[in-house]
C-alpha cells in the first residue's frame, strides 16, 4: 500500500464533506444574529431532531459500507432478499412519519415536507457512503459544492423576503432531492462497474449482520452523546442559560469531519490491502494516522486555548461572554481527537466492544453531570463529557492493542505527539506574548490564526515528506 493513499483518501473525503459543514456554520452565525431567539430556536429544532433520527433511519448501513472493498459490498447487496428491502423501506417511512408529526406539532409545517426531508436525507447519507467506497470523489466534491452554494443562497433569500420556516424547508427539500438524484445516478453506475470485481474477503453472514447492528447502535449513541447534555440543560435550566451552554459547548467545526474522513480512509486502505499482512498494516496505518491528525488537531487546540475567548465573542457577540468558560473546558477534549480509536475494532468486527465503550461513555458522562454541575456550574457539565471521552479512549486503545497483539504504546505515536505538544505550545506562548506586547484589538487574533495555519501546513508537509522517504514507521 502506497504511503500517499491515506493522505489522498482522507483529503478527498474531508473536502467532500467540508463544504456542507461550512455552509451550515455560515448560516448559524448569520441567522443567530438576525433572527429573534424564539424563531432561531425553532429553526434549530428541525435540524436537531433530524440529526437524531437520521442515524436511526440509516441503521449503520453507511458505516458498514466503508469497512469492505467495492466487490464485496456488491456481493452483500446481491445477497439481500426483496422482503428485507421492503422491511427497511417500511422502517424509514415510519421514522419519517414520526419526524413529520413532530415538526407539524412544534413548527406548524406541512406534513409532507419533513416526511420527504427525512426520507431523502437518509438516502443521501447512504449513497454518499457508496461513492466513498467506490472512490468517486470528483462527483462527490462537485455535487457538495453546488449543494452548499444553493443552501446558503436559499437561507439568504428567505431571510430577506419574509422569513417562513415552511418556505425555507420547502426550498431546502428541493435541493436535497436534486442532491439525492445526483448521488443515486452515479452510485448505480458504479455498482454495475464493480459488480464483478474479484476480492479475497470471506466473512460469515451472521458475523457481518452482527457488526452491522453494532455499528448502527454505535452511530446512534454517538449522536445522543453529542446532544444529551444540551437536551438536559434545556429541560432543567432557563432558555437563556440553555442558549449560553449550547453556544459554548459546540464541537469545533470540521474536526469531526476530519476524524471521520481519516477513519474511513484507513478502513478503505485496509480493505484493499492483503489479508496476510493486515495486522501489521493496521498498526502502521494507525500510527501514521495519529501523526497526520496531530499536525492539524494540536495547532487548532493551542490556537483556541490562547485565542478562544476573543474568537467566540467576536463571532457570537458580547452577550455570549458567559459561554467562554464552557468553551474553554470543552476544548480539553481536542487532543484526544488526534486519533481514530474504533478503526481497528471495526475492521476486526468487534462491534460489541465498540458499543460497550460507547454506552459506557454515555452513562459515565450522565452520572457525572449533576455532581460536576454542583461543583463548577455549567463548565462542570462540559467537564463531565471531557472525562468520559478520555475514559472511552483508554478503553478502546486497550482492546485494540489486545486484538493486534501489541502494546498500547506501539499503537500510538506517543513520542511524536509529545514533541509536537511541546513545540506547538512553546510557539503559541511566544506568539501570544509578542502580539499582545506590540499590538491591540483584533490584530493578535489574526496573527494567531496565521500562525496556526502556518504550523498546520509546515507540519503536514514535513510529515508527508518523512513518510514518503522512510515509510510509515
C-alpha positions in Angstrom: 0.0 0.0 0.0 1.4 3.4 -1.0 2.1 5.9 1.7 0.2 8.6 -0.2 -3.0 6.7 -0.2 -4.1 7.6 3.3 -3.4 11.3 2.6 -5.3 11.3 -0.6 -8.3 9.3 0.6 -8.5 11.4 3.8 -8.2 14.7 1.9 -10.9 13.9 -0.7 -13.4 12.5 1.9 -12.8 15.6 4.1 -13.2 18.0 1.2 -16.4 16.3 0.0 -17.9 16.8 3.5 -16.4 20.2 4.5 -18.5 22.4 2.1 -21.9 21.5 3.6 -20.5 21.9 7.1 -19.0 25.3 6.2 -22.4 26.4 4.7 -24.2 25.3 7.8 -21.7 27.2 10.0 -22.2 30.4 8.0 -25.9 30.1 8.2 -25.8 29.5 12.0 -23.7 32.7 12.5 -25.9 34.7 10.2 -29.2 33.5 11.5 -28.2 33.8 15.2 -27.5 37.5 14.6 -30.6 38.3 12.5 -33.5 36.1 13.8 -35.4 36.5 17.0 -34.2 34.0 19.6 -37.5 32.0 19.6 -37.6 31.8 15.7 -33.9 30.8 15.6 -34.7 28.1 18.3 -37.5 26.7 16.1 -35.2 26.6 13.1 -32.6 24.6 15.1 -35.4 22.4 16.5 -35.9 21.0 13.0 -32.2 20.2 12.4 -31.5 18.7 15.9 -34.4 16.2 15.6 -33.4 15.4 12.0 -29.8 14.7 13.1 -31.0 12.4 15.9 -33.4 10.4 13.8 -31.3 10.1 10.6 -28.8 7.7 12.2 -31.6 5.6 13.4 -33.1 5.5 9.9 -29.7 4.6 8.4 -29.3 1.7 10.8 -25.5 1.8 10.4 -25.6 0.9 6.7 -23.4 3.9 5.7 -20.8 3.0 8.4 -20.7 -0.7 7.5 -20.2 0.0 3.8 -16.7 1.6 4.2 -15.5 -1.5 6.1 -15.2 -3.6 2.8 -13.9 -3.2 -0.7 -16.4 -2.5 -3.5 -16.6 -6.0 -4.9 -17.5 -7.4 -1.5 -20.1 -4.6 -0.9 -21.8 -5.6 -4.2 -21.8 -9.2 -3.1 -23.6 -8.2 0.1 -26.1 -6.1 -1.8 -26.9 -9.0 -4.2 -27.4 -11.3 -1.2 -30.2 -9.2 0.3 -33.7 -10.5 -0.3 -36.6 -8.4 -1.6 -38.5 -8.7 1.7 -35.5 -7.3 3.6 -35.5 -4.2 1.3 -39.3 -3.9 1.9 -38.7 -4.1 5.7 -36.1 -1.4 5.6 -38.3 0.9 3.4 -41.1 0.5 6.0 -38.7 1.3 8.8 -37.6 4.5 7.2 -41.2 5.5 6.3 -42.3 5.0 9.9 -39.5 7.2 11.2 -40.2 9.8 8.5 -43.8 9.9 9.7 -42.8 10.3 13.3 -40.4 13.2 12.3 -43.1 14.8 10.2 -45.7 14.7 13.1 -43.1 16.3 15.5 -42.5 19.1 13.1 -46.2 19.7 12.4 -46.9 20.0 16.1 -44.0 22.2 17.0 -43.3 24.3 13.9 -46.7 24.0 12.1 -45.0 22.9 8.9 -47.0 20.8 6.3 -46.6 17.1 7.0 -45.2 16.2 3.5 -42.2 18.5 3.8 -40.5 17.0 6.9 -41.7 13.5 5.8 -39.9 13.7 2.4 -37.0 15.5 4.0 -36.1 12.6 6.3 -36.6 10.1 3.6 -34.3 11.9 1.2 -31.7 12.9 3.8 -31.4 9.2 4.9 -30.8 8.1 1.3 -28.3 10.9 0.7 -26.2 9.6 3.6 -26.3 6.0 2.3 -25.5 6.9 -1.3 -22.7 9.3 -0.2 -21.0 6.4 1.6 -21.3 4.3 -1.5 -19.5 7.0 -3.5 -16.7 6.9 -0.9 -16.4 3.1 -1.2 -16.2 3.4 -5.0 -13.8 6.4 -4.6 -15.8 8.6 -6.9 -14.5 11.7 -5.1 -14.8 14.1 -8.1 -18.5 13.7 -8.4 -18.9 13.8 -4.6 -17.0 17.0 -4.2 -18.6 18.7 -7.1 -22.1 17.9 -6.0 -21.5 19.1 -2.5 -20.0 22.4 -3.6 -23.1 23.1 -5.7 -25.4 22.0 -2.9 -23.6 24.1 -0.3 -23.8 27.2 -2.5 -27.6 26.6 -3.0 -28.0 26.0 0.7 -26.5 29.4 1.6 -28.4 31.2 -1.2 -31.8 29.8 -0.1 -31.2 30.9 3.5 -30.1 34.4 2.4 -33.1 34.7 0.1 -35.8 33.5 2.6 -34.4 35.8 5.3 -34.7 38.8 3.1 -38.1 38.0 1.7 -40.4 37.4 4.7 -38.9 34.6 6.7 -41.0 31.5 6.9 -40.0 28.0 8.1 -42.5 26.5 5.6 -40.9 28.3 2.7 -37.3 27.7 3.8 -37.6 23.9 4.3 -39.6 23.6 1.0 -36.7 25.1 -0.9 -34.2 23.0 1.0 -36.2 19.9 0.2 -35.9 20.7 -3.5 -32.1 20.8 -3.4 -31.9 17.8 -1.1 -33.9 15.8 -3.7 -31.6 17.0 -6.5 -28.5 16.1 -4.4 -30.0 12.6 -3.9 -30.7 12.2 -7.6 -27.1 13.2 -8.4 -25.7 10.7 -5.9 -28.0 7.8 -6.8 -27.3 8.1 -10.6 -23.6 7.9 -10.2 -23.7 5.3 -7.4 -25.9 2.9 -9.6 -23.4 3.3 -12.4 -20.5 2.5 -10.1 -22.4 -0.6 -8.8 -22.6 -2.0 -12.2 -18.9 -1.4 -12.8 -17.8 -3.1 -9.6 -20.4 -5.9 -9.7 -17.9 -8.5 -11.0 -14.8 -7.3 -9.1 -12.8 -10.1 -7.5 -12.0 -10.0 -3.8 -10.3 -12.2 -1.2 -12.6 -11.2 1.7 -14.6 -14.0 3.3 -16.9 -13.3 6.2 -19.8 -15.3 7.6 -23.2 -13.6 7.0 -24.0 -13.8 10.7 -20.8 -12.0 11.6 -21.5 -9.3 9.1 -25.0 -8.8 10.4 -23.8 -8.6 14.0 -21.2 -5.9 13.0 -23.9 -4.0 11.1 -26.2 -3.9 14.1 -23.4 -2.9 16.5 -22.3 -0.1 14.1 -25.9 1.1 13.8 -26.2 1.2 17.6 -22.8 3.0 17.9 -23.8 5.6 15.4 -27.0 6.4 17.4 -25.2 6.5 20.7 -22.6 8.9 19.3 -25.4 11.3 18.2 -27.0 11.0 21.6 -23.7 11.8 23.3 -23.4 15.0 21.3 -26.9 16.2 22.2 -27.9 14.7 25.5 -26.2 17.4 27.6 -27.9 20.2 25.6 -31.2 18.3 26.0 -30.8 18.0 29.8 -29.8 21.7 30.1 -32.8 22.8 28.0 -35.2 20.9 30.4 -33.6 21.8 33.7 -32.5 25.5 33.2 -33.8 28.7 31.7 -33.8 29.4 27.9 -31.0 32.0 28.4 -28.7 29.6 30.2 -29.5 26.9 27.7 -28.5 29.2 24.8 -25.2 30.1 26.6 -24.4 26.4 27.2 -25.4 25.4 23.6 -23.0 28.0 22.0 -20.2 27.3 24.5 -20.3 23.5 24.1 -20.5 23.4 20.3 -17.9 21.0 18.7 -15.1 22.6 16.7 -16.3 22.9 13.1 -14.8 20.5 10.6 -12.7 18.4 13.1 -15.4 15.7 13.4 -15.4 15.6 9.6 -11.6 15.3 9.5 -11.7 12.4 12.1 -14.4 10.6 10.2 -12.7 11.1 6.9 -9.3 9.7 8.2 -11.0 6.7 9.8 -12.8 5.9 6.6 -9.6 6.3 4.6 -7.8 3.7 6.9 -10.7 1.3 6.6 -10.7 1.6 2.8 -6.9 1.1 2.6 -7.1 -2.0 4.9 -9.9 -3.4 2.8 -7.8 -3.1 -0.3 -4.7 -4.5 1.3 -3.5 -8.1 1.8 -5.3 -10.2 4.4 -1.9 -11.8 5.2 -0.3 -8.6 6.4 -3.5 -6.9 7.7 -2.4 -6.8 11.4 1.0 -5.2 10.6 -0.7 -2.8 8.2 -3.2 -1.8 10.8 -0.6 -1.0 13.4 1.4 1.1 10.9 -1.6 2.9 9.5 -2.9 3.8 12.9 0.5 5.3 13.8 0.5 7.1 10.5 -3.0 8.4 11.2 -2.0 9.6 14.6 1.0 11.6 13.3 -1.0 13.2 10.5 -4.1 14.1 12.6 -1.9 15.6 15.3 -0.4 18.0 12.7 -3.9 19.6 12.5 -5.5 18.9 15.9 -2.7 20.2 18.1 -2.2 23.6 16.5 -6.0 24.1 16.4 -6.2 23.2 20.1 -3.5 25.7 21.2 -4.8 28.4 19.0 -8.3 28.1 20.5 -6.8 27.7 24.0 -5.0 31.0 23.7 -7.4 32.9 21.5 -10.8 31.2 22.1 -12.3 34.0 24.2 -11.9 36.8 21.6 -12.8 34.5 18.8 -16.1 33.3 20.4 -17.2 36.8 21.4 -16.3 38.2 18.0 -18.4 35.6 16.2 -21.4 35.4 18.5 -21.4 38.8 20.2 -20.8 40.2 23.7 -23.9 38.6 25.1 -22.2 35.2 24.9 -19.2 36.1 27.1 -20.5 33.7 29.9 -20.1 30.9 27.3 -16.3 31.3 27.3 -15.6 29.2 30.4 -17.8 26.4 29.0 -16.0 26.7 25.7 -12.5 26.5 27.3 -13.4 23.4 29.3 -14.9 21.7 26.2 -11.6 22.4 24.4 -9.8 19.9 26.7 -11.2 17.0 24.7 -9.4 18.2 21.5 -6.1 16.4 21.9 -7.7 13.0 22.0 -9.2 13.8 18.6 -5.8 13.2 17.0 -6.6 9.5 16.7 -9.5 7.3 15.5 -9.9 4.8 18.3 -12.5 2.5 16.7 -10.9 1.8 13.3 -9.1 -1.5 14.3 -12.1 -2.7 16.3 -14.4 -2.0 13.3 -12.1 -3.8 10.9 -11.9 -6.8 13.2 -15.7 -7.0 13.5 -15.6 -6.2 17.3 -18.8 -4.2 17.3 -19.7 -5.4 20.7 -16.6 -3.8 22.2 -17.3 -0.5 20.3 -20.8 -0.4 21.8 -19.7 -1.2 25.3 -17.3 1.7 25.1 -19.9 4.0 23.6 -22.6 3.1 26.1 -20.1 3.3 29.0 -19.0 6.8 27.7 -22.6 8.0 27.7 -23.5 6.5 31.1 -20.4 7.9 32.8 -21.0 11.4 31.4 -24.6 11.3 32.5 -23.5 10.1 36.0 -21.0 13.0 36.3 -23.3 15.8 35.1 -25.1 16.6 38.3 -22.1 16.4 40.8 -19.9 18.4 38.5 -22.6 20.9 37.9 -22.9 21.4 41.7 -19.1 21.9 41.8 -18.4 24.1 38.8 -21.8 25.1 37.3 -22.2 24.9 33.5 -18.5 24.4 32.9 -18.8 21.3 35.2 -21.4 19.8 32.8 -18.9 20.2 29.9 -16.2 18.7 32.0 -18.2 15.5 32.6 -18.1 14.8 28.9 -14.4 15.5 28.7 -13.7 13.0 31.4 -15.9 10.3 29.9 -14.3 10.8 26.5 -10.8 10.2 27.8 -12.0 7.1 29.7 -13.6 5.8 26.5 -10.3 6.4 24.5 -8.3 4.4 27.1 -10.9 1.5 26.9 -10.7 1.4 23.1 -7.0 1.5 23.0 -6.7 -1.3 25.4 -8.9 -3.7 23.4 -7.4 -2.6 20.0 -3.9 -3.3 21.3 -5.1 -6.7 22.6 -6.7 -7.6 19.2 -3.5 -6.9 17.2 -1.3 -8.5 19.9 0.8 -5.4 20.7 1.2 -2.8 23.4 -0.8 0.4 23.6 2.4 2.4 23.2 3.2 0.7 19.9 -0.3 1.5 18.7 0.1 5.3 19.1 2.9 7.6 18.1 3.4 9.0 21.6 6.9 10.3 21.1 5.8 12.2 18.0 2.9 13.6 20.0 4.9 14.7 23.0 7.4 16.6 20.7 4.6 18.3 18.8 2.8 19.3 22.0 5.9 20.9 23.4 6.8 22.7 20.1 3.4 24.0 19.3 2.7 25.1 22.9 6.0 27.0 23.0 5.4 28.7 19.7 1.9 29.8 20.6 3.1 31.1 24.0 5.8 33.2 22.3 3.5 34.4 19.6 0.7 35.4 22.1 3.2 37.2 24.3 4.8 39.2 21.4 1.5 40.0 19.8 -0.1 41.4 23.0 3.1 43.3 23.7 3.1 45.2 20.3 -0.5 45.1 19.1 -4.0 45.6 20.3 -7.5 44.9 19.1 -8.1 42.1 16.6 -4.5 42.0 15.3 -3.2 39.4 17.9 -6.2 37.1 16.9 -5.3 37.5 13.2 -1.6 36.8 13.9 -2.6 33.7 16.0 -4.7 32.4 13.1 -2.0 32.9 10.6 0.5 31.1 12.9 -2.0 28.2 13.3 -2.3 27.8 9.5 1.4 28.0 9.0 2.1 25.4 11.7 -0.5 23.0 10.2 0.9 23.5 6.7 4.5 23.1 7.7 4.0 20.1 10.0 1.8 18.3 7.4 4.4 18.9 4.7 7.2 17.6 7.0 5.1 14.6 7.9 4.3 13.8 4.3 7.9 14.1 3.2 9.1 12.0 6.1 6.7 9.2 5.4 7.4 9.3 1.7 11.1 9.0 2.3 11.1 6.5 5.2 7.7 4.8 5.1 5.1 4.7 7.8 7.4 3.7 10.7 
